[in-house]
Each structure stands twice: as structure tokens, then as C-alpha cells.
Amino acid sequence: MPSHEVLNQPPPLEDYDPLALDGALSEALRREGAEWAFPEVSQFGRRTASRQAIAWGFQANENPPQLRTHDRFGQRIDEVEFHPAWHELMRLSVANGVHAAPWRDPKPGAHVARAAMMMLGAENEFGHGCPISMTYSAFPALQRQPDLLEQWAPRIVSLEYDPRSLPAAEKSGALIGMGMTEKQGGSDVRANTTRAVSLGKGEYALTGHKWFCSAPMCDAFLVLAQADRGLSCFLLPRWTPEGARNRFHLQRLKDKLVRDDAAGARAGDASLPAPRGVRQEARRAAADARRAC
Ligand SMILES: Cc1cc2nc3c(=O)[nH]c(=O)nc-3n(C[C@H](O)[C@H](O)[C@H](O)COP(=O)(O)OP(=O)(O)OC[C@H]3O[C@@H](n4cnc5c(N)ncnc54)[C@H](O)[C@@H]3O)c2cc1C
């Protein structure tokens, strides 16, 4: 029922060019060598500031993800179900390379241009930025192990968002999450107690419990575990090379401020009863992987 005529409300801020209004960001693009990226950053910004994308952000946050630990026959599936609006936001960011553009096309200013897009995307909706940011920041860790990189890079740099829960080899695009933190080991990950036991041929069985597992619907995870020579970083695929679900079990989605993010802000609490992971021969892998996260 109308109450009274209101004359002093501004129109909704939508369908505009947020880069054009952001003097500091525009200056940073020029100053840091990414002037060439103005057209694509501006175009992406206009998409994220569109009435449509703003609505997706509201819908994704009003309909938080659901954890599905089992299917209706009682088999474990450990999947996270998202509202379609969340998938639209993911599709938009992946299609514009916010998760991997500098790795697809390394050139001066590429990281700056991506960072600008990340900021503009976050101005609309922050939660979906977690898997986007993780995938970007996991790449340097994979670069330290060329056989893994060869296997995973084509799908990570793909501009196709493929949310299906399938072995990565059957997908057109893959995303990477992270499980580093344990209850007793946040800032100091050396306190991690998850164990890694060699199965030979570079494969390890991991046993432990993670307190944070960001983006638990991703295709693989960087996971820290104690190996024979100390803490190391492993790539834990959601599916085994034989096409079975890896034994990666989610216990809950955390209840955090960003309502639509099953990752980081609303991270899964994963237990790892000896799933199979592949070792990263990288001292600084974890540090690399966590930059930008
Ligand atoms: C948005 C978000 C996303 C996240 N994403 C991930 C993820 O993807 N994967 C993942 O594994 N984890 C993730 N985390 C968890 C995050 O990595 C931990 O929260 C972080 O490492 C801090 O650990 P903690 O919370 O256990 O705090 P603690 O380590 O217990 O620290 C508590 C406080 O003590 C201080 N402190 C700790 N150690 C020392 C010290 N030696 N000297 C002085 N002060 C100290 C800290 O500065 C802090 O103020 C995420 C967290 C957030 C908030």
C-alpha cells in the first residue's frame, strides 16, 4: 500500500561504468603498466555493475549454498549445491579470465589488469571471488611441478565455467580450492598434523582434518600435510585418476558473513580419511598459493 510521495531518494546505482567513476583505480592501471587493459576492464566493470549482475548478487546471498553429504541412496557425495545466480556470477568472472588471465597470456600489466577486475567484481559480489582468487593464486604452486602443470593448466586457464562434479579430465574448465588451516594451526601451519604417506610414483595418502577448506566444490585442492621431510603441499583432486570419488569428506559449511560463499568465508570443514594427493615439490608453494586470498 503506498504511504506517501517520496521525492528525495536517488535512483538505483546500476548499469553504469564503475571504472570510469574510480579515479584511483584508473590511475593505478595507468601507473602500473596496464593502460592497454582499459577497454576490457571497463567492459567487465559495466557487466558487474549491470542491473542483472547486481540481482544475481542479491539472489546468491539470499539463497546460501547447501551441503549434500549423501545422495538419496545413502552414498557419500560431498557436494555443495549453489543457487543458479551464483553460477552466473562465476560464469561471468571465469569468462573474463579473472581466475587466470595472467597465466593464459602473461604480459606486462596482466596481473594488474586482473587485480582491477577482481576489485570491480567484488564491488558487486564478494563471495564468488573466493574460488576465483584461489584458482589464480594456486597456479604458481603448480608451476613448480611441471607434470602436474601440464595436466591441469589447460583446464585451469579455460574461460569456460564448468560446475559439474566430474573427474577434471571430463570437464571443460577446472577450479582450485585450498585446505591449509587446521584447528591448532592457522597462522602457524607448521602445527598441522595431517599426515602424508607415500604410495609411490609421486602419490600420497593424506589423513587428517582441516578446519578450513575453501571452495569445497572445486576440482582439486592445495592441501598441507606432514610428509617424511616435513610440511609439504599436495594437490588433492576431488576424483581419483580411475574416476572414483576421492575420499574427501565435508562435515559442514561454516556460517559466515558472506552468505553465498562455500569457500573461505563459509568454508567447508573437511576431513581427509586417506584421500590420494600428489605432492608439490615446493617450499614456498603454500605462501604462493595464499597470496591474493
Ligand atoms: C576470508 C578467509 C578465507 C580463508 N581461506 C582459507 C583457505 O582457503 N584455506 C585455509 O586453509 N584457510 C583459510 N582461512 C583460514 C585462515 O588461513 C586462518 O584463519 C589464518 O591462517 C589465521 O589462523 P587462525 O584463524 O587459526 O588464527 P590464529 O593463528 O589462532 O591467530 C589468532 C591471532 O593470534 C595472532 N598470532 C598468531 N600467531 C602468532 C604469533 N606467533 N605471534 C604473534 N601473534 C600471533 C594472529 O595474528 C591473530 O591475531 C581463511 C580465513 C578467512 C578469514
The ligand as a Gaussian input file, in Angstrom:
#p B3LYP/6-31G(d) Opt

LIG

0 1
 C       38.154000     -14.992000       4.439000
 C       39.020000     -16.140000       4.884000
 C       39.387000     -17.082000       3.948000
 C       40.162000     -18.166000       4.335000
 N       40.501000     -19.085000       3.412000
 C       41.217000     -20.150000       3.789000
 C       41.560000     -21.156000       2.853000
 O       41.233000     -21.056000       1.692000
 N       42.216000     -22.250000       3.251000
 C       42.612000     -22.369000       4.529000
 O       43.226000     -23.379000       4.836000
 N       42.337000     -21.429000       5.454000
 C       41.638000     -20.337000       5.098000
 N       41.339000     -19.381000       6.016000
 C       41.797000     -19.540000       7.379000
 C       42.992000     -18.632000       7.621000
 O       44.076000     -19.041000       6.857000
 C       43.270000     -18.620000       9.091000
 O       42.142000     -18.008000       9.662000
 C       44.545000     -17.832000       9.372000
 O       45.651000     -18.569000       8.918000
 C       44.667000     -17.473000      10.815000
 O       44.604000     -18.600000      11.587000
 P       43.636000     -18.687000      12.856000
 O       42.316000     -18.120000      12.449000
 O       43.698000     -20.069000      13.371000
 O       44.234000     -17.662000      13.894000
 P       45.463000     -17.899000      14.863000
 O       46.617000     -18.452000      14.120000
 O       45.000000     -18.628000      16.074000
 O       45.779000     -16.400000      15.258000
 C       44.940000     -15.653000      16.171000
 C       45.603000     -14.341000      16.455000
 O       46.902000     -14.532000      17.014000
 C       47.906000     -13.896000      16.235000
 N       49.082000     -14.745000      16.156000
 C       49.146000     -15.999000      15.679000
 N       50.389000     -16.482000      15.812000
 C       51.129000     -15.524000      16.376000
 C       52.491000     -15.432000      16.755000
 N       53.356000     -16.439000      16.589000
 N       52.915000     -14.270000      17.286000
 C       52.068000     -13.236000      17.481000
 N       50.751000     -13.280000      17.141000
 C       50.300000     -14.400000      16.596000
 C       47.290000     -13.675000      14.871000
 O       47.839000     -12.539000      14.233000
 C       45.829000     -13.457000      15.226000
 O       45.571000     -12.136000      15.578000
 C       40.578000     -18.284000       5.670000
 C       40.226000     -17.312000       6.593000
 C       39.452000     -16.253000       6.208000
 C       39.067000     -15.212000       7.245000

